[in-house]
């Protein structure tokens, strides 16, 4: 029986919808800086609520990286401790067809199924327009987030690799 | 003695909650008389029929799937069948079986999402499923697991649970080996029992006593409860091939909606979706689903739109049972898709999306490029019926305080599980009471 990694990092988003790729890009940036045998499990997700709840069920420490549409300046980085703060509807840009991150968090809370630690790192988006490139300020924020995570959340369980040359 | 002042009332719900997309409802009441009802769809038009022009015929399934994230399979099925009609092809055998199977998955996940997370809170008096989950955790957990099984079917056959990537004109890009269904079959046996339990649960929900006479319209197939094929039929004598759809159905603009309203020519509003399918095809349900319906207090026809939640649960039982039957019968085909050549032509098809009949028509040139596209989604077809329901429902409940009447009107709209984004390829309730 395999023991779960002590830290699960979930990158949420859609790579084809402009800044909605932010969570995925942050996760991929993190993957590029972590050794293959790292004690951190990395997981990409579309943000569908059921899949998220399945992914973090029984896990102790979870980070979730995603784009946000909260009215801040694009590229703004926000940290939310989901155990301490409820997520209002509309804070995360989820599909209206399917439940997304906010619903997953609040439903898990209602069912008593939140991880012991669940922290959301959100990058404010400029646009979710399909087919558009990620905005420069969002790309900068992605890099900032990767660096931040490596020196804080991930530092206790992994040593980062050098940043790849551009 | 002077005449009593007539009271004007205004109810505003902005936007409509627990429906897909952005819409609003306006109701004006003068005293005890409802003088206006408008279902206002203000989600912007999405121009899919225009952007399909000039695209290749084989792009239609993937482009139209983007009209909807909860019923993409329906769009893909209507698209591939319409294109195959234009190209003179017919899918049979294991490929036809796989198409029914993927539809089982979509019905299951869409219906469960609606039953448990969008509609059940209304009946139990909760603002949202999150509030409901605190006291009905077992129901919510079971619904999440059921929805997951539906997603697993779509993933296995379609390659991805949202906007499947494996569906193509003529069949599929890849077909599963028989053993790939083993684990899914095990999950479906659980799911069938869970769907039966869900049916028993929703049958006990307190339900407004509201009956209406509808012209129900759905597909009817001689041998099976319909997914992809059948004639266009109604409970008032309509019985036509799908090729005649546009002879019977007229779409019209109304000033207050970005989504076209559909009516039957010379007859008016009609009702598509689970109640219609059920009323027109009850005898085609397997015994397990018919027994579940009877145990839930349903007869062969249900005309209370609030009981649509029960009919959806019966269709969940059907979807699980049918999926098991299809998996047991499946033998992989020699080829994943029929060979085809593009050619000039026209073709149309209709399939039964979770919310009702979904019609596609395409005209192609010699190279297989799309010259013209027409898409009529189920929510467009139900808009006028939703308004008509409210025309009858509101006067019977004018004694309610505004907040409660507003809630009931929203619940009445959610009876139809409307997908407003689909309708605007093409709720906010305003109830204005005047003295």
Interface residues (C-beta under 8 A of the other chain):
Chain A: X46 X48 X50 X53 X54 X95 X96 X97 X98 X99 X103 X106 X107 X109 X110 X111 X112
Chain B: X20 X21 X68 X69 X70 X113 X117 X129 X130 X131 X133 X134 X137 X140 X141 X144 X147 X148 X151 X161 X162 X419 X421
